[in-house]
Amino acid sequence: MSTSYAVAKQSTKQAMGFFERYLSVWVVLCIVVGIGLGALFPKLFQTIAKLELAQVNLPVAILIWLMIIPMLLKIDFYALKQVGQHWKGIGVTLFINWLVKPFSMALLAWLFIRVLFADWLPSEQLDSYIAGLILLAAAPCTAMVFVWSNLAEGEPHFTLSQVALNDTIMLFAFAPLVALLLGLSAIIVPWDTLLLSVVIYIVLPVVISQILRQYLLKTEHLAATLIKLQPWSLGALLATLILLFGFQGQQVLTQPLIILLLAIPILIQVYFNSFLAYVLNRWFRVEHCVAAPSALIGASNFFELAVATAIALFGLNSGAALATVVGVLVEVPVMLSVVAIVNRSKAWYEQGLKV
C-alpha cells in the first residue's frame, strides 16, 4: 500500500463523520441562521461586503482557503505516474469531466433557467443563475472523491491518479472553459477577474498545499494534520454559507421556490453524467473497482471553488453565488445515492464483463 493511499484512507475514515454525513442538514441550518442574522444586522453584512481588495472579498477569501487547502493536502501529484495503469477508466472520466459535464450543464441551465423556469425566477438574475450552474460543473471534485471512492470500494491508485490529473488540468483549463461557456450563454465576465480567481483559489492553494504536504510527509504528521484540519475546513464552509445567506435572505424569503428550481438541473446533471461514465466503463470492459470511482468523479463537483469564483465574479448577493450554494446543499445526499446505485448494481455490471 502506497504512503499516499494510506494517508488518504486514514483521513477518509474520518471524512464521513457526524458533520459530513449530515452536511445538507447543516446547510439548511446555515440558510436559516444567515437569513436571520442578515435581517437583524444588515449593516454588519454591508460592512463585510465592502472588505474587498482587487474585487476579492477578504473574509470570504480567507474562509475559502480554510476550505480548500486541507482538501488539496490529500492530493499527491506524484500519482500522475500511475495514470497509464488504468488508462481506459482515466479516459472515460476525463471525457465526462471536461467534454460532457460542463457543456451538458450549460445546456440544462439554459433549458431550465431561460425556458422552463423563467416565469418563476427573478428576471434580473437569470444570467447569474446560469453562470453559477456553469461554474459548479466546470471543475471536478477533489477531496470528497476519496470518500465516495472508499464507500464504493474503488481502486485506490486509480482514484489518486485521476484526482491528481484532474487538478493538473484544472490549473490550465478552468478559466478558458468557464469563459467559453459563459460566452456561449451570452454572459460576459472580465478576464482579469476570472484569472485572478484562478490564481487565488487554484494556483496558490495548490502550491501552498503541496509544499506543506511534503513537509508533513517528511515529519510523518500528514494524516494527523488532515484529521485536525477537517473541522476547520467544514467550519469555514458553514461560515461562508451564513455570509452568503445573510445577503441572499430577502430574495429567498420572497421566492423560496428558487432553491428547488435551481436544484433540479443539478440533480439531472449528476445522475446523467454518473450513468454515462458507468455505462461507458462497462462498454470498455473496465473493472468495477475502477468504473465506480470513475462514475463518482465524473458526477461530483468542486463546489468550494465554484462558490469562491461565483463570489469573485458576481458578488456575495448574486444569483450565481446562490446557485453554487444549492450545489453544496444537494452534494452529499445525491452522491451517497450514486454510491448506493453503483454498489447495488455491481453484479449486473460484472455480468456484462463476462459476456
C-alpha positions in Angstrom: 0.0 0.0 0.0 1.5 3.4 -1.0 2.1 6.1 1.5 -0.3 8.4 -0.4 -3.1 6.0 -0.3 -2.5 5.1 3.3 -2.8 8.8 4.2 -5.9 9.3 2.1 -7.6 6.2 3.5 -6.8 7.2 7.1 -8.2 10.7 6.6 -11.2 9.2 4.8 -12.2 7.1 7.8 -12.9 10.5 9.5 -14.4 12.1 6.4 -17.9 10.9 6.8 -18.3 11.7 10.4 -21.2 13.3 12.1 -20.8 16.7 10.5 -20.0 15.4 7.0 -22.8 12.8 6.9 -25.4 15.5 7.7 -23.8 18.3 5.7 -27.2 19.0 4.0 -28.8 19.5 7.4 -26.1 22.0 8.4 -26.5 23.8 5.1 -30.2 24.2 5.8 -29.4 25.5 9.3 -26.9 28.0 7.8 -29.7 29.2 5.5 -31.9 29.9 8.5 -29.1 31.4 10.6 -27.8 33.5 7.7 -31.3 34.9 6.8 -31.9 35.7 10.5 -28.6 37.4 11.0 -29.0 39.3 7.8 -32.3 40.6 8.9 -31.1 41.5 12.4 -27.7 43.0 11.5 -27.9 44.4 7.9 -25.2 47.0 8.4 -22.8 44.3 9.6 -23.2 42.3 6.4 -22.9 45.5 4.4 -19.6 46.3 6.1 -18.3 42.7 5.4 -19.3 43.1 1.7 -17.1 46.2 1.5 -14.0 44.5 2.7 -12.5 43.9 -0.7 -9.1 44.1 -2.4 -8.9 43.8 -6.2 -12.6 42.7 -6.4 -11.9 39.9 -3.9 -13.9 39.8 -0.6 -11.2 39.3 2.0 -13.3 37.5 4.7 -14.7 35.1 2.1 -11.2 34.6 0.6 -9.8 33.5 4.0 -12.7 31.2 4.6 -12.3 29.6 1.1 -8.6 29.0 1.7 -9.5 27.3 5.0 -11.9 25.1 3.0 -9.7 24.3 0.0 -6.1 23.9 1.4 -6.9 21.0 3.8 -8.6 19.2 0.8 -5.7 19.8 -1.5 -3.3 18.4 1.1 -4.8 15.0 0.3 -3.7 15.2 -3.4 -0.4 13.6 -4.4 0.7 14.8 -7.8 3.3 12.1 -7.9 0.4 9.8 -8.5 0.3 11.1 -12.1 2.9 8.4 -13.0 0.2 5.8 -12.3 -2.2 7.2 -14.9 -1.2 4.6 -17.5 -2.3 1.7 -15.3 -6.0 2.4 -15.7 -6.0 4.3 -19.0 -9.5 3.3 -20.1 -11.1 4.4 -16.8 -9.0 7.6 -16.9 -10.0 8.3 -20.4 -13.7 7.9 -19.7 -13.5 10.1 -16.6 -11.6 12.9 -18.5 -14.2 12.7 -21.3 -17.1 13.2 -18.8 -15.4 15.8 -16.7 -14.1 18.1 -19.4 -16.1 17.4 -22.6 -19.6 16.3 -21.3 -20.4 17.7 -17.9 -19.6 21.4 -18.4 -21.5 21.5 -21.7 -24.4 19.4 -20.6 -24.8 21.7 -17.6 -24.7 24.8 -19.8 -27.5 23.2 -21.9 -29.5 22.2 -18.8 -29.1 25.6 -17.3 -30.3 27.4 -20.4 -33.2 25.0 -20.8 -34.4 25.2 -17.2 -33.5 28.7 -16.2 -34.2 30.5 -19.5 -37.1 28.5 -20.8 -38.9 26.2 -18.3 -38.5 28.2 -15.0 -38.1 31.7 -16.4 -41.5 32.8 -15.2 -40.8 31.7 -11.6 -37.4 33.3 -11.2 -36.4 37.0 -10.9 -35.6 38.1 -14.5 -32.6 40.2 -13.5 -30.9 37.1 -12.0 -31.4 34.6 -14.8 -27.9 35.1 -16.3 -26.4 34.9 -12.9 -28.1 31.7 -12.1 -26.9 30.2 -15.3 -23.4 31.3 -14.6 -23.5 29.7 -11.1 -24.6 26.4 -12.5 -21.8 26.5 -15.2 -19.2 27.3 -12.5 -20.4 24.4 -10.5 -19.9 21.9 -13.3 -16.7 23.4 -14.7 -14.4 21.9 -12.0 -14.4 18.2 -11.0 -14.5 17.3 -7.3 -11.2 16.9 -5.4 -11.2 15.8 -1.8 -14.7 14.3 -1.3 -13.9 11.9 -4.1 -11.8 9.9 -1.7 -14.9 9.5 0.5 -17.1 8.4 -2.4 -14.4 6.0 -3.8 -13.9 4.4 -0.4 -17.6 3.8 0.1 -17.8 2.2 -3.3 -14.6 0.1 -2.7 -12.9 1.9 -5.6 -9.4 1.1 -6.8 -7.2 3.4 -4.6 -4.4 4.1 -7.1 -6.9 4.9 -9.9 -8.7 7.5 -7.6 -5.4 9.1 -6.6 -4.1 9.4 -10.1 -7.4 10.6 -11.5 -7.8 13.3 -8.9 -4.1 14.4 -9.4 -4.7 14.6 -13.2 -7.9 16.5 -12.9 -6.3 19.0 -10.6 -3.4 19.5 -13.0 -5.8 20.1 -15.9 -7.9 22.4 -13.8 -4.9 24.7 -13.4 -4.9 25.5 -17.1 -8.4 24.6 -18.4 -10.8 26.1 -15.7 -10.6 29.7 -16.8 -10.8 29.2 -20.6 -13.6 26.7 -20.2 -15.7 29.0 -17.9 -15.1 31.9 -20.2 -16.2 29.8 -23.2 -19.3 28.5 -21.7 -20.3 31.9 -20.2 -19.7 33.4 -23.6 -21.9 30.8 -25.3 -24.6 31.8 -22.9 -24.1 35.5 -23.7 -22.7 36.2 -20.2 -19.6 38.3 -20.4 -17.2 38.3 -17.4 -13.9 40.3 -17.1 -11.0 38.1 -17.9 -8.8 39.7 -15.3 -11.2 38.9 -12.5 -11.6 35.3 -13.8 -7.8 34.8 -14.0 -7.4 36.4 -10.6 -9.9 33.9 -9.2 -7.9 31.0 -10.7 -4.7 32.3 -9.2 -6.2 32.9 -5.7 -8.4 29.8 -5.5 -6.5 27.2 -7.5 -2.8 28.1 -8.2 -1.8 29.5 -4.8 -3.7 26.9 -2.7 -2.2 24.1 -4.8 1.4 25.4 -4.4 1.0 26.1 -0.7 -0.7 22.7 0.0 2.0 20.7 -1.9 4.8 22.5 -0.1 3.1 21.8 3.2 2.3 18.3 2.2 5.9 17.5 1.5 6.9 18.9 4.9 4.3 16.9 6.7 5.2 13.7 4.9 8.8 14.1 6.0 7.8 14.7 9.6 5.2 11.9 9.4 2.4 14.2 10.5 0.3 14.4 7.4 -2.5 12.0 8.4 -2.9 13.6 11.9 -2.8 17.1 10.4 -5.6 16.2 7.9 -7.8 14.9 10.7 -7.2 18.1 12.8 -7.9 20.4 9.9 -11.1 18.7 8.9 -13.3 20.6 11.4 -11.7 23.9 10.4 -12.5 23.2 6.7 -16.1 22.4 7.5 -16.4 25.3 9.8 -15.2 27.6 7.1 -17.7 26.2 4.7 -20.6 26.8 7.1 -19.4 30.3 7.9 -19.3 31.1 4.2 -22.8 29.9 3.7 -24.0 32.0 6.6 -22.4 35.1 5.0 -24.0 34.2 1.6 -27.5 33.8 3.0 -27.1 36.9 5.1 -27.1 38.7 1.8 -29.5 36.3 -0.1 -32.1 36.2 2.7 -34.6 38.7 1.3 -34.5 37.0 -2.1 -35.0 33.6 -0.6 -37.8 34.7 1.6 -39.6 36.4 -1.3 -39.2 33.4 -3.6 -38.3 30.2 -1.6 -39.1 28.1 -4.6 -35.8 29.3 -6.1 -33.7 26.8 -4.3 -35.8 23.9 -5.5 -35.8 25.1 -9.1 -32.0 25.5 -9.1 -31.6 22.0 -7.6 -33.4 20.3 -10.5 -30.8 20.8 -13.3 -28.0 20.0 -10.8 -29.7 16.7 -9.9 -30.3 15.8 -13.6 -26.7 16.6 -14.4 -25.2 14.5 -11.6 -27.3 11.4 -12.5 -26.8 11.8 -16.2 -23.0 12.1 -16.0 -22.5 9.3 -13.4 -24.7 6.9 -15.5 -22.9 7.8 -18.7 -19.5 7.2 -17.1 -20.6 4.0 -15.6 -22.0 2.6 -18.9 -19.0 3.7 -20.9 -16.7 1.9 -18.5 -18.8 -1.2 -18.8 -18.7 -0.9 -22.6 -14.9 -0.7 -22.5 -14.8 -3.6 -20.1 -13.3 -1.8 -17.2 -13.3 -3.4 -13.8 -16.0 -2.3 -11.4 -13.4 -1.1 -8.8 -12.4 1.5 -11.4 -15.8 2.1 -13.0 -17.4 3.0 -9.7 -15.0 5.9 -8.7 -14.9 6.9 -12.4 -18.7 7.4 -12.3 -18.5 9.3 -9.0 -15.6 11.5 -10.0 -17.4 12.2 -13.3 -20.5 13.4 -11.5 -19.3 15.3 -8.4 -18.3 19.0 -8.3 -15.6 21.1 -6.7 -18.3 23.2 -5.1 -15.8 25.2 -2.9 -14.1 26.5 -6.0 -17.4 27.3 -7.6 -18.6 29.3 -4.6 -15.4 31.3 -4.5 -15.4 32.1 -8.2 -19.1 33.0 -8.2 -18.5 35.5 -5.4 -15.4 37.0 -7.1 -17.1 37.3 -10.5 -20.7 38.3 -9.5 -20.7 39.2 -5.8 -21.9 37.9 -2.5 -25.6 38.7 -3.1 -25.7 37.3 -6.7 -27.8 34.6 -8.2 -24.5 32.8 -9.2 -23.4 32.6 -5.6 -26.8 31.2 -4.6 -26.8 28.6 -7.4 -23.4 27.3 -6.3 -24.6 27.1 -2.7 -27.5 24.9 -3.8 -24.9 22.6 -5.2 -23.4 22.3 -1.7 -26.9 21.6 -0.4 -27.5 18.6 -2.6 -23.9 17.3 -2.9 -23.9 14.8 0.0 -27.3 13.1 -0.4 -27.1 12.9 -4.2 -23.6 11.5 -4.2 -24.5 9.0 -1.5 -27.4 7.9 -3.7 -25.0 7.4 -6.6 -22.7 5.3 -4.3 -25.7 3.1 -3.4 -26.6 2.7 -7.1 -23.1 1.6 -8.2 -22.7 -0.7 -5.2 -26.1 -2.4 -5.7 -25.6 -2.8 -9.5 -22.1 -4.5 -9.1 -23.5 -7.9 -10.0 -25.2 -6.5 -13.1 -22.0 -4.6 -14.1 -19.7 -7.6 -13.7 -22.1 -9.9 -15.5 -21.7 -7.7 -18.6 -17.9 -8.1 -18.4 -18.3 -11.9 -18.8 -20.3 -11.7 -22.0 
